[in-house]
Amino acid sequence: MPAPTKIAELLGVLARHQVDFIVVGGVAAVIQGAPVNTFDLDVVHARTPDNIERLLGALRELDAVYRVDLQRRLSPTASHLASTGHQRLATHMGTLDLLGTIEEGTSYEQLLADSEELDLGGIPIRVITLERLIAIKEKLTRPKDQLMLQVLRATLDERRRS
């Protein structure tokens, strides 16, 4: 079993390199108080040339390689990061999934309106809102997404009552 992902440290490296990204998935839920477990960090990144260069710098620091064939130690390139696809990476701090888009092609720029900047131990991190995360999960059919949906709705209800 791989070592646990060091979420805060991964986010710190991305922030220090001034990468434009939005945290999505399980970590976004956890940051906003949902009692769920997650094993990787999923982020949607801006696919602009400047941001890709900053992201490549962060990935070099993280010694990021594709998880598909760890033996070959293949690293993402600028053209990989400019695509709309998903880059599933292993780093020395754990698992990192870089998403060019989510849903049916929603980009970083399109997702900005449905995100908020939160303070994570002194690091400003942009995170997808619970409302948008719920809307995304409602379209998915995997059992784990359906289970998380119940927790996300309950967490949102709790936040609204507080």
Stockholm file with secondary structure:
# STOCKHOLM 1.0

chainA/1-162         MPAPTKIAELLGVLARHQVDFIVVGGVAAVIQGAPVNTFDLDVVHARTPDNIERLLGALRELDAVYRVDLQRRLSPTASHLASTGHQRLATHMGTLDLLGTIEEGTSYEQLLADSEELDLGGIPIRVITLERLIAIKEKLTRPKDQLMLQVLRATLDERRRS
#=GR chainA/1-162 SS CCCCCCHHHHHHHHHHTTCCEEEEHHHHHHHTTCCCCCSSEEEEECCSHHHHHHHHHHHHHHTCEESTTGGGTCCCCHHHHHSSSEEEEEETTEEEEEESCBTTTBCHHHHGGGEEEEEETTEEEEEECHHHHHHHHHTCCCHHHHHHHHHHHHHHHHHHHC
#=GC SS_cons         CCCCCCHHHHHHHHHHTTCCEEEEHHHHHHHTTCCCCCSSEEEEECCSHHHHHHHHHHHHHHTCEESTTGGGTCCCCHHHHHSSSEEEEEETTEEEEEESCBTTTBCHHHHGGGEEEEEETTEEEEEECHHHHHHHHHTCCCHHHHHHHHHHHHHHHHHHHC
//
